[in-house]
Amino acid sequence: MKQTQLIKEIPLAHTKEGVIKISHIQHPYGEDSPAVVSIGVSLNGEDIDWKAHIPYENVNDVILALNHAKNLFDKEN
């Protein structure tokens, strides 16, 4: 059975009510599926408009890529 645990809720920049929700989901696709990190974005603070499920095996690479993107953005601004 799918089990979701909210890890952190972050205010979404440039919105009044938007949030980014980071969650741990156990068995997201059925009993035999491995756990994932879910990143959900809500523009109104309630309904999820965008969602990504990231296998834990990919988390470090995603963090590196996000840091790289942030460094590029910081250099441009």
C-alpha positions as CSV (number, residue, x, y, z in Angstrom):
1,M,0.0,0.0,0.0
2,K,1.3,3.5,-0.9
3,Q,2.4,5.5,2.1
4,T,3.4,9.1,1.9
5,Q,5.3,11.1,4.4
6,L,5.8,14.9,4.0
7,I,9.4,15.8,4.6
8,K,9.4,19.5,3.9
9,E,7.1,22.2,2.6
10,I,8.9,25.2,1.0
11,P,7.2,28.5,0.0
12,L,7.2,28.8,-3.8
13,A,9.0,32.1,-4.9
14,H,7.0,34.6,-6.9
15,T,3.6,33.2,-5.8
16,K,1.3,34.3,-3.0
17,E,0.2,30.8,-1.9
18,G,2.4,28.4,-3.8
19,V,4.5,25.7,-2.2
20,I,7.0,23.0,-3.1
21,K,6.4,19.7,-1.2
22,I,9.1,17.2,-0.7
23,S,7.8,13.8,0.3
24,H,8.9,10.2,0.8
25,I,6.6,7.7,-0.9
26,Q,6.8,4.0,0.1
27,H,5.4,1.6,-2.7
28,P,4.4,4.4,-5.1
29,Y,3.4,2.0,-7.9
30,G,2.3,-1.0,-6.0
31,E,3.6,-3.4,-3.2
32,D,6.8,-4.4,-5.0
33,S,7.8,-0.9,-6.2
34,P,10.8,0.8,-4.5
35,A,10.4,4.0,-2.5
36,V,10.9,7.4,-4.2
37,V,11.3,11.1,-3.3
38,S,8.3,13.1,-4.6
39,I,8.7,16.7,-5.5
40,G,5.3,18.4,-5.9
41,V,4.6,22.0,-6.8
42,S,1.4,23.7,-6.0
43,L,0.5,27.2,-7.2
44,N,-2.4,27.6,-4.8
45,G,-0.9,25.8,-1.8
46,E,-3.3,22.8,-2.1
47,D,-3.6,21.2,-5.6
48,I,-0.4,19.7,-7.0
49,D,0.2,21.2,-10.5
50,W,3.5,19.4,-11.2
51,K,5.1,16.3,-9.7
52,A,8.3,14.3,-10.1
53,H,9.1,11.0,-8.5
54,I,12.8,10.4,-8.2
55,P,14.2,7.0,-7.2
56,Y,16.6,7.3,-4.3
57,E,19.4,5.9,-6.4
58,N,19.2,9.1,-8.5
59,V,18.9,11.7,-5.7
60,N,22.6,12.5,-5.6
61,D,22.8,13.1,-9.3
62,V,19.7,15.3,-9.2
63,I,21.2,17.3,-6.4
64,L,24.4,17.8,-8.4
65,A,22.5,18.9,-11.4
66,L,20.3,21.3,-9.4
67,N,23.4,22.8,-7.8
68,H,25.0,23.2,-11.3
69,A,21.8,24.9,-12.6
70,K,21.8,27.3,-9.6
71,N,25.5,28.2,-10.1
72,L,24.8,29.0,-13.8
73,F,21.8,31.2,-12.7
74,D,23.9,33.0,-10.1
75,K,26.6,33.8,-12.6
76,E,24.0,35.3,-15.0
77,N,22.5,37.5,-12.3
